[in-house]
């Protein structure tokens, strides 16, 4: 993957020394480790860091707290 020597996460320039097996990296090691930590803790950081909304029966958390009724259909 050609990234033009820029990190795909933070956008800063990559050093030419950052390569594994002769292949140019597309992330800084710090950025890569942060991505892995976010994947491991996705349930904790999803709402605050990535604006991810958890759905309950097709309704967002704010709609449920507002008092909309939940309809559960068993088939």
C-alpha positions as CSV (number, residue, x, y, z in Angstrom):
1,X,0.0,0.0,0.0
2,X,1.5,3.3,-1.0
3,X,0.8,6.0,1.6
4,X,3.2,8.6,0.3
5,X,5.4,8.3,3.4
6,X,2.7,9.7,5.6
7,X,0.9,7.9,8.5
8,X,-2.7,7.0,7.6
9,X,-3.9,7.7,11.2
10,X,-2.2,11.0,12.3
11,X,-1.0,12.3,8.9
12,X,2.5,13.0,10.0
13,X,5.5,12.0,7.9
14,X,7.0,8.6,8.4
15,X,10.7,8.0,8.8
16,X,12.3,6.0,6.0
17,X,13.8,3.7,8.7
18,X,10.3,2.4,9.6
19,X,10.0,-0.7,7.6
20,X,9.5,-4.4,8.3
21,X,10.8,-7.0,5.9
22,X,11.7,-4.3,3.4
23,X,8.1,-3.1,3.2
24,X,7.3,0.5,4.1
25,X,4.9,0.9,7.0
26,X,1.8,3.0,6.7
27,X,1.4,3.8,10.4
28,X,3.7,4.9,13.2
29,X,4.2,2.2,15.7
30,X,2.6,4.4,18.4
31,X,-0.4,4.9,16.1
32,X,-0.7,1.2,15.3
33,X,-0.6,0.3,19.1
34,X,-3.3,2.9,19.8
35,X,-5.5,1.3,17.1
36,X,-5.0,-2.1,18.6
37,X,-5.8,-0.9,22.1
38,X,-9.0,0.8,20.7
39,X,-10.0,-2.5,19.1
40,X,-9.5,-4.3,22.4
41,X,-11.5,-1.8,24.4
42,X,-14.1,-0.9,21.7
43,X,-17.0,-1.2,24.1
44,X,-15.5,1.4,26.3
45,X,-14.2,4.0,23.8
46,X,-16.7,3.6,20.9
47,X,-19.1,6.3,22.1
48,X,-16.6,8.9,23.3
49,X,-13.9,8.5,20.7
50,X,-15.6,7.4,17.5
51,X,-19.2,8.8,17.9
52,X,-20.6,5.3,17.8
53,X,-24.1,4.9,19.0
54,X,-25.3,1.7,20.7
55,X,-28.7,0.5,19.5
56,X,-31.3,-1.1,21.7
57,X,-34.0,-2.8,19.6
58,X,-33.3,-0.3,16.8
59,X,-33.4,2.8,19.0
60,X,-30.5,4.8,20.2
61,X,-29.6,5.2,23.8
62,X,-31.0,8.8,23.9
63,X,-34.3,7.7,22.4
64,X,-34.6,4.9,25.0
65,X,-33.9,7.3,27.9
66,X,-36.5,9.8,26.5
67,X,-39.1,7.2,27.1
68,X,-39.8,5.5,23.7
69,X,-41.2,2.0,24.1
70,X,-39.1,-0.9,23.1
71,X,-40.8,-3.6,21.0
72,X,-39.2,-7.0,21.1
73,X,-40.5,-9.5,18.5
74,X,-39.9,-13.2,19.0
75,X,-40.4,-15.3,15.9
